[in-house]
Amino acid sequence: MAGKAMVLVLVGPTAVGKTEVALRLAERLQAEIVSADSMQVYRGMDIGTAKPTPAERQLVPHHLIDLVDPGVPFSVAQYVQLADQALAQIQTRGRLAILTGGTAFYVQAVIDGLPAGATAPPNPELRRQLLLEAECLGTEALHQRLAQVDPESAARLHPHDRRRIIRALEIYLQTGRPRSCEGAATWARDVDASAPASDSALSQGRSTRPATPATSGRYNACWFGLTRPRRSLYERIAQRVHLQLEAGLVDEVRRLLQQGWDPDATSQQALGYKEMVAYLRGRLTLAEATELLIRSTRHYAKRQLSWWRRDSRIRWLDLDRWSVDQAVAWISRAFLAEAAPGVDLASLISPVPTSPDTRSPFLATPDVDERTTSPEW
Protein backbone atom coordinates (compact mmCIF):
# COMPACT_ATOMS: atom_id res chain seq x y z
CA MET A 1 0.00 0.00 0.00
CA ALA A 2 2.89 2.26 -0.70
CA GLY A 3 2.00 5.88 -1.35
CA LYS A 4 -1.34 5.74 0.47
CA ALA A 5 -1.89 7.98 3.46
CA MET A 6 -1.75 6.22 6.80
CA VAL A 7 -4.97 6.50 8.82
CA LEU A 8 -5.68 5.18 12.31
CA VAL A 9 -9.32 4.06 12.37
CA LEU A 10 -11.08 3.87 15.73
CA VAL A 11 -14.59 2.41 15.83
CA GLY A 12 -17.01 1.09 18.42
CA PRO A 13 -20.58 1.45 19.67
CA THR A 14 -22.01 4.70 20.95
CA ALA A 15 -21.07 5.60 24.55
CA VAL A 16 -18.22 3.08 24.65
CA GLY A 17 -15.61 5.82 25.18
CA LYS A 18 -14.28 6.58 21.67
CA THR A 19 -14.02 10.33 22.22
CA GLU A 20 -11.76 10.12 25.26
CA VAL A 21 -9.51 7.46 23.74
CA ALA A 22 -9.29 9.34 20.42
CA LEU A 23 -8.31 12.56 22.20
CA ARG A 24 -5.61 10.83 24.21
CA LEU A 25 -4.30 9.04 21.12
CA ALA A 26 -4.20 12.30 19.19
CA GLU A 27 -2.17 13.96 21.95
CA ARG A 28 0.26 11.07 22.15
CA LEU A 29 0.71 10.60 18.39
CA GLN A 30 0.51 14.30 17.40
CA ALA A 31 -2.57 13.51 15.33
CA GLU A 32 -5.70 15.29 14.13
CA ILE A 33 -9.20 13.84 14.42
CA VAL A 34 -11.56 13.39 11.49
CA SER A 35 -15.12 12.89 12.72
CA ALA A 36 -17.18 10.13 11.12
CA ASP A 37 -20.58 11.02 12.55
CA SER A 38 -23.51 11.77 10.27
CA MET A 39 -25.18 14.03 12.83
CA GLN A 40 -22.19 15.99 14.09
CA VAL A 41 -22.03 17.64 10.66
CA TYR A 42 -25.08 19.74 11.67
CA ARG A 43 -24.56 23.08 13.39
CA GLY A 44 -26.44 23.69 16.61
CA MET A 45 -26.92 19.99 17.33
CA ASP A 46 -24.29 19.77 20.02
CA ILE A 47 -25.60 18.08 23.15
CA GLY A 48 -27.63 15.32 21.51
CA THR A 49 -24.83 14.33 19.14
CA ALA A 50 -22.22 14.36 21.93
CA LYS A 51 -19.89 16.62 20.00
CA PRO A 52 -16.44 17.20 21.47
CA THR A 53 -16.47 20.28 23.66
CA PRO A 54 -14.86 23.56 22.56
CA ALA A 55 -12.03 22.85 24.99
CA GLU A 56 -11.43 19.41 23.47
CA ARG A 57 -11.50 20.86 19.95
CA GLN A 58 -9.01 23.49 21.05
CA LEU A 59 -6.73 20.80 22.45
CA VAL A 60 -6.76 18.65 19.29
CA PRO A 61 -7.73 19.76 15.74
CA HIS A 62 -11.06 18.25 14.67
CA HIS A 63 -12.47 18.04 11.15
CA LEU A 64 -15.94 17.55 9.57
CA ILE A 65 -17.94 18.95 12.48
CA ASP A 66 -20.49 21.80 12.11
CA LEU A 67 -20.55 21.75 8.31
CA VAL A 68 -24.20 22.54 7.47
CA ASP A 69 -27.39 23.83 9.07
CA PRO A 70 -29.84 21.17 10.31
CA GLY A 71 -32.29 21.62 7.44
CA VAL A 72 -29.68 21.20 4.70
CA PRO A 73 -29.43 17.74 3.07
CA PHE A 74 -26.02 16.15 3.48
CA SER A 75 -24.98 12.93 1.78
CA VAL A 76 -22.34 10.30 2.34
CA ALA A 77 -20.89 11.19 -1.07
CA GLN A 78 -20.38 14.77 0.15
CA TYR A 79 -18.84 13.44 3.34
CA VAL A 80 -16.33 11.26 1.49
CA GLN A 81 -15.27 14.21 -0.68
CA LEU A 82 -14.71 16.44 2.37
CA ALA A 83 -13.00 13.65 4.30
CA ASP A 84 -10.58 13.09 1.43
CA GLN A 85 -9.75 16.79 1.44
CA ALA A 86 -9.20 16.82 5.20
CA LEU A 87 -7.02 13.71 5.13
CA ALA A 88 -4.92 15.16 2.30
CA GLN A 89 -4.39 18.39 4.24
CA ILE A 90 -3.42 16.50 7.37
CA GLN A 91 -0.91 14.44 5.42
CA THR A 92 0.52 17.61 3.87
CA ARG A 93 1.16 18.94 7.37
CA GLY A 94 3.07 15.76 8.15
CA ARG A 95 0.61 14.69 10.81
CA LEU A 96 -1.38 11.52 11.46
CA ALA A 97 -5.15 11.33 10.98
CA ILE A 98 -7.47 9.48 13.34
CA LEU A 99 -10.78 8.64 11.66
CA THR A 100 -13.34 7.95 14.35
CA GLY A 101 -17.08 8.13 14.90
CA GLY A 102 -20.27 6.17 15.22
CA THR A 103 -21.51 6.21 11.62
CA ALA A 104 -20.18 2.93 10.31
CA PHE A 105 -21.12 3.62 6.70
CA TYR A 106 -19.14 6.87 6.71
CA VAL A 107 -16.02 5.07 7.93
CA GLN A 108 -16.52 2.26 5.43
CA ALA A 109 -17.07 4.67 2.55
CA VAL A 110 -13.88 6.64 3.26
CA ILE A 111 -11.60 3.64 3.64
CA ASP A 112 -13.13 1.20 1.14
CA GLY A 113 -14.93 3.56 -1.22
CA LEU A 114 -18.52 3.91 -2.36
CA PRO A 115 -20.17 1.35 -4.67
CA ALA A 116 -19.89 2.26 -8.34
CA GLY A 117 -23.58 3.10 -8.77
CA ALA A 118 -23.60 5.21 -5.64
CA THR A 119 -21.55 7.89 -7.35
CA ALA A 120 -24.68 9.22 -9.09
CA PRO A 121 -24.88 12.71 -7.59
CA PRO A 122 -27.97 13.95 -5.77
CA ASN A 123 -30.26 15.88 -8.06
CA PRO A 124 -32.77 17.91 -6.01
CA GLU A 125 -34.72 19.11 -9.04
CA LEU A 126 -35.12 15.60 -10.44
CA ARG A 127 -36.19 14.35 -7.03
CA ARG A 128 -38.80 17.10 -6.75
CA GLN A 129 -40.20 16.09 -10.14
CA LEU A 130 -40.35 12.42 -9.14
CA LEU A 131 -41.90 13.30 -5.79
CA LEU A 132 -44.56 15.42 -7.51
CA GLU A 133 -45.27 12.51 -9.83
CA ALA A 134 -45.67 10.24 -6.81
CA GLU A 135 -48.03 12.71 -5.14
CA CYS A 136 -50.17 13.02 -8.28
CA LEU A 137 -50.15 9.45 -9.55
CA GLY A 138 -49.24 7.46 -6.47
CA THR A 139 -46.06 5.67 -5.44
CA GLU A 140 -47.23 2.49 -7.16
CA ALA A 141 -47.14 4.33 -10.49
CA LEU A 142 -43.47 5.18 -9.89
CA HIS A 143 -42.86 1.55 -8.99
CA GLN A 144 -44.38 0.47 -12.30
CA ARG A 145 -42.19 2.99 -14.12
CA LEU A 146 -39.13 1.58 -12.35
CA ALA A 147 -40.16 -1.95 -13.34
CA GLN A 148 -39.97 -0.92 -17.00
CA VAL A 149 -36.34 0.28 -16.81
CA ASP A 150 -34.97 -1.72 -13.88
CA PRO A 151 -37.16 -4.76 -13.21
CA GLU A 152 -34.63 -6.33 -10.83
CA SER A 153 -34.63 -3.30 -8.56
CA ALA A 154 -38.41 -3.02 -8.73
CA ALA A 155 -38.73 -6.65 -7.64
CA ARG A 156 -36.58 -5.92 -4.58
CA LEU A 157 -38.57 -2.89 -3.47
CA HIS A 158 -42.02 -2.71 -1.92
CA PRO A 159 -44.40 -0.77 -4.20
CA HIS A 160 -44.90 1.77 -1.39
CA ASP A 161 -41.19 2.33 -0.63
CA ARG A 162 -41.27 5.82 -2.12
CA ARG A 163 -37.80 7.01 -1.09
CA ARG A 164 -35.89 4.06 -2.52
CA ILE A 165 -38.03 3.88 -5.65
CA ILE A 166 -37.27 7.54 -6.33
CA ARG A 167 -33.55 6.97 -5.69
CA ALA A 168 -33.46 4.01 -8.07
CA LEU A 169 -35.15 6.09 -10.77
CA GLU A 170 -32.77 8.98 -10.06
CA ILE A 171 -29.76 6.71 -10.63
CA TYR A 172 -31.19 5.34 -13.87
CA LEU A 173 -32.22 8.75 -15.26
CA GLN A 174 -28.77 10.23 -14.55
CA THR A 175 -26.53 7.33 -15.54
CA GLY A 176 -28.60 5.35 -18.00
CA ARG A 177 -27.77 2.24 -15.94
CA PRO A 178 -30.15 0.42 -13.61
CA ARG A 179 -29.29 0.44 -9.95
CA SER A 180 -29.38 -3.36 -9.94
CA CYS A 181 -26.03 -3.24 -11.79
CA GLU A 182 -24.48 -2.39 -8.43
CA GLY A 183 -24.92 -5.99 -7.34
CA ALA A 184 -26.72 -7.85 -4.62
CA ALA A 185 -24.21 -6.97 -1.90
CA THR A 186 -24.83 -3.27 -2.40
CA TRP A 187 -28.58 -3.76 -2.29
CA ALA A 188 -28.27 -5.85 0.85
CA ARG A 189 -26.83 -2.80 2.58
CA ASP A 190 -29.36 -0.53 0.84
CA VAL A 191 -26.63 1.96 0.02
CA ASP A 192 -27.69 5.42 -1.11
CA ALA A 193 -24.79 7.81 -1.50
CA SER A 194 -27.06 10.81 -1.87
CA ALA A 195 -29.05 10.02 1.26
CA PRO A 196 -27.86 10.73 4.77
CA ALA A 197 -26.36 7.86 6.67
CA SER A 198 -29.33 7.84 8.99
CA ASP A 199 -31.32 6.41 6.07
CA SER A 200 -28.88 3.55 5.62
CA ALA A 201 -29.45 -0.07 6.52
CA LEU A 202 -27.60 0.41 9.79
CA SER A 203 -30.01 2.89 11.34
CA GLN A 204 -33.03 1.13 9.88
CA GLY A 205 -32.18 -1.96 11.89
CA ARG A 206 -30.69 -4.04 9.07
CA SER A 207 -27.06 -4.75 9.78
CA THR A 208 -26.37 -7.14 6.90
CA ARG A 209 -23.18 -6.26 5.09
CA PRO A 210 -20.39 -8.06 3.26
CA ALA A 211 -17.51 -9.45 5.25
CA THR A 212 -14.11 -7.73 5.17
CA PRO A 213 -13.62 -6.18 1.71
CA ALA A 214 -11.18 -8.04 -0.49
CA THR A 215 -9.65 -4.82 -1.80
CA SER A 216 -6.75 -3.10 -0.07
CA GLY A 217 -8.74 0.10 0.43
CA ARG A 218 -8.27 3.73 -0.50
CA TYR A 219 -6.03 4.42 2.51
CA ASN A 220 -3.40 2.55 4.45
CA ALA A 221 -5.71 2.02 7.42
CA CYS A 222 -4.86 0.50 10.77
CA TRP A 223 -8.13 -0.52 12.45
CA PHE A 224 -8.93 -0.61 16.16
CA GLY A 225 -12.24 -1.10 17.95
CA LEU A 226 -13.42 -0.36 21.48
CA THR A 227 -15.97 -2.55 23.20
CA ARG A 228 -17.44 -3.38 26.60
CA PRO A 229 -19.67 -6.09 28.07
CA ARG A 230 -23.29 -5.43 27.23
CA ARG A 231 -24.41 -4.60 30.78
CA SER A 232 -21.59 -2.09 31.20
CA LEU A 233 -22.31 -0.46 27.84
CA TYR A 234 -26.03 -0.18 28.61
CA GLU A 235 -25.27 1.47 31.95
CA ARG A 236 -23.03 4.01 30.21
CA ILE A 237 -25.75 4.72 27.65
CA ALA A 238 -28.30 5.44 30.38
CA GLN A 239 -25.81 7.63 32.24
CA ARG A 240 -25.00 9.60 29.09
CA VAL A 241 -28.67 10.22 28.32
CA HIS A 242 -29.25 11.63 31.81
CA LEU A 243 -26.14 13.80 31.53
CA GLN A 244 -27.37 15.15 28.17
CA LEU A 245 -30.70 16.07 29.73
CA GLU A 246 -28.92 17.82 32.59
CA ALA A 247 -26.76 19.68 30.04
CA GLY A 248 -29.85 21.12 28.33
CA LEU A 249 -30.89 18.71 25.56
CA VAL A 250 -34.54 19.72 25.80
CA ASP A 251 -33.66 23.42 25.49
CA GLU A 252 -31.41 22.65 22.51
CA VAL A 253 -34.26 20.89 20.71
CA ARG A 254 -36.72 23.65 21.64
CA ARG A 255 -34.37 26.28 20.20
CA LEU A 256 -34.00 24.35 16.95
CA LEU A 257 -37.78 24.10 16.61
CA GLN A 258 -38.14 27.83 17.26
CA GLN A 259 -35.64 28.47 14.48
CA GLY A 260 -37.93 26.69 12.01
CA TRP A 261 -36.37 23.24 12.03
CA ASP A 262 -38.13 21.21 9.32
CA PRO A 263 -39.95 18.28 10.98
CA ASP A 264 -39.14 16.15 7.91
CA ALA A 265 -35.43 16.97 7.93
CA THR A 266 -33.10 14.02 8.33
CA SER A 267 -31.35 15.79 11.20
CA GLN A 268 -34.56 15.62 13.25
CA GLN A 269 -34.43 11.83 13.11
CA ALA A 270 -31.21 11.80 15.14
CA LEU A 271 -31.22 9.98 18.45
CA GLY A 272 -32.17 12.36 21.23
CA TYR A 273 -33.89 14.83 18.95
CA LYS A 274 -36.91 12.91 17.69
CA GLU A 275 -37.64 11.77 21.26
CA MET A 276 -37.45 15.31 22.67
CA VAL A 277 -39.58 16.64 19.81
CA ALA A 278 -42.24 14.10 20.80
CA TYR A 279 -42.03 15.38 24.37
CA LEU A 280 -42.19 19.07 23.42
CA ARG A 281 -45.22 18.41 21.20
CA GLY A 282 -47.05 16.63 24.00
CA ARG A 283 -46.95 13.15 22.51
CA LEU A 284 -44.76 11.79 25.34
CA THR A 285 -43.99 12.72 28.92
CA LEU A 286 -40.37 13.57 29.67
CA ALA A 287 -39.97 10.26 31.51
CA GLU A 288 -41.38 8.37 28.51
CA ALA A 289 -39.14 10.26 26.08
CA THR A 290 -36.10 9.56 28.25
CA GLU A 291 -36.83 5.85 28.47
CA LEU A 292 -37.45 5.70 24.71
CA LEU A 293 -34.14 7.44 24.05
CA ILE A 294 -32.24 5.03 26.28
CA ARG A 295 -33.89 2.04 24.61
CA SER A 296 -33.33 3.39 21.08
CA THR A 297 -29.68 4.13 21.84
CA ARG A 298 -29.19 0.58 23.10
CA HIS A 299 -30.66 -0.78 19.89
CA TYR A 300 -28.41 1.50 17.86
CA ALA A 301 -25.32 0.31 19.74
CA LYS A 302 -26.32 -3.28 19.03
CA ARG A 303 -26.64 -2.52 15.31
CA GLN A 304 -23.25 -0.79 15.28
CA LEU A 305 -21.60 -3.87 16.78
CA SER A 306 -23.38 -6.10 14.27
CA TRP A 307 -22.07 -3.95 11.43
CA TRP A 308 -18.42 -4.27 12.52
CA ARG A 309 -18.49 -7.82 13.86
CA ARG A 310 -17.52 -9.47 10.57
CA ASP A 311 -14.67 -7.10 9.72
CA SER A 312 -11.52 -9.07 10.50
CA ARG A 313 -9.29 -6.01 10.12
CA ILE A 314 -10.38 -4.61 13.48
CA ARG A 315 -8.43 -5.30 16.65
CA TRP A 316 -10.76 -4.92 19.62
CA LEU A 317 -10.00 -3.75 23.15
CA ASP A 318 -12.33 -4.28 26.10
CA LEU A 319 -12.45 -0.97 27.99
CA ASP A 320 -13.80 -2.71 31.06
CA ARG A 321 -10.61 -4.75 31.21
CA TRP A 322 -8.17 -1.97 30.36
CA SER A 323 -8.11 1.64 31.51
CA VAL A 324 -8.05 4.49 29.01
CA ASP A 325 -4.33 4.98 29.67
CA GLN A 326 -3.68 1.30 29.02
CA ALA A 327 -5.84 1.24 25.89
CA VAL A 328 -4.03 4.28 24.50
CA ALA A 329 -0.66 2.62 25.19
CA TRP A 330 -1.66 -0.66 23.54
CA ILE A 331 -3.14 1.03 20.47
CA SER A 332 -0.21 3.44 20.09
CA ARG A 333 2.30 0.64 20.25
CA ALA A 334 0.41 -1.59 17.82
CA PHE A 335 -0.11 1.27 15.40
CA LEU A 336 3.52 2.39 15.43
CA ALA A 337 4.74 -1.18 15.03
CA GLU A 338 2.72 -1.37 11.81
CA ALA A 339 3.25 2.18 10.58
CA ALA A 340 6.96 2.45 11.41
CA PRO A 341 8.48 -1.04 11.60
CA GLY A 342 12.00 -1.08 12.97
CA VAL A 343 11.58 2.13 14.96
CA ASP A 344 12.53 2.03 18.64
CA LEU A 345 9.08 2.26 20.20
CA ALA A 346 10.47 2.77 23.68
CA SER A 347 11.71 6.18 22.59
CA LEU A 348 8.28 7.17 21.30
CA ILE A 349 5.77 5.92 23.85
CA SER A 350 5.66 4.83 27.44
CA PRO A 351 5.86 1.12 28.22
CA VAL A 352 2.72 -0.88 27.58
CA PRO A 353 0.81 -2.08 30.63
CA THR A 354 1.91 -5.24 32.36
CA SER A 355 -0.49 -7.94 33.43
CA PRO A 356 -0.27 -11.47 34.82
CA ASP A 357 -2.21 -12.43 31.69
CA THR A 358 0.42 -12.67 28.95
CA ARG A 359 -2.05 -13.05 26.10
CA SER A 360 -2.56 -10.32 23.52
CA PRO A 361 -4.89 -7.57 24.78
CA PHE A 362 -6.59 -7.46 21.38
CA LEU A 363 -9.69 -9.49 20.56
CA ALA A 364 -10.88 -10.72 17.19
CA THR A 365 -14.50 -9.70 17.80
CA PRO A 366 -16.28 -7.12 19.96
CA ASP A 367 -18.17 -9.86 21.81
CA VAL A 368 -17.12 -9.64 25.45
CA ASP A 369 -20.45 -10.31 27.08
CA GLU A 370 -20.19 -12.41 30.22
CA ARG A 371 -21.79 -15.30 28.37
CA THR A 372 -19.21 -15.35 25.57
CA THR A 373 -15.48 -15.78 25.20
CA SER A 374 -13.90 -13.69 22.48
CA PRO A 375 -10.89 -15.14 20.65
CA GLU A 376 -7.64 -13.23 20.51
CA TRP A 377 -6.83 -11.16 17.45
GINOR-V68683 format. One record per run of one state. SS is the DSSP state (H for helix, E for strand, - for the rest). FROM is the first residue (numbers start at 1). TO is the last residue. If there is no record, write none. Layout:
<<SS:FROM:TO> <SS:FROM:TO>>
This chain:
<<-:1:5> <E:6:12> <-:13:17> <H:18:29> <-:30:30> <E:31:35> <-:36:41> <E:42:42> <-:43:53> <H:54:59> <-:60:61> <E:62:63> <-:64:67> <E:68:68> <-:69:75> <H:76:92> <-:93:95> <E:96:100> <-:101:103> <H:104:112> <-:113:115> <H:116:119> <-:120:123> <H:124:137> <-:138:138> <H:139:149> <-:150:150> <H:151:156> <-:157:161> <H:162:175> <-:176:178> <H:179:182> <-:183:183> <H:184:189> <-:190:196> <H:197:199> <-:200:219> <E:220:227> <-:228:229> <H:230:247> <-:248:248> <H:249:258> <-:259:265> <H:266:269> <-:270:272> <H:273:280> <-:281:285> <H:286:308> <-:309:314> <E:315:318> <-:319:323> <H:324:339> <-:340:344> <H:345:347> <-:348:362> <E:363:363> <-:364:375> <E:376:376> <-:377:377>>
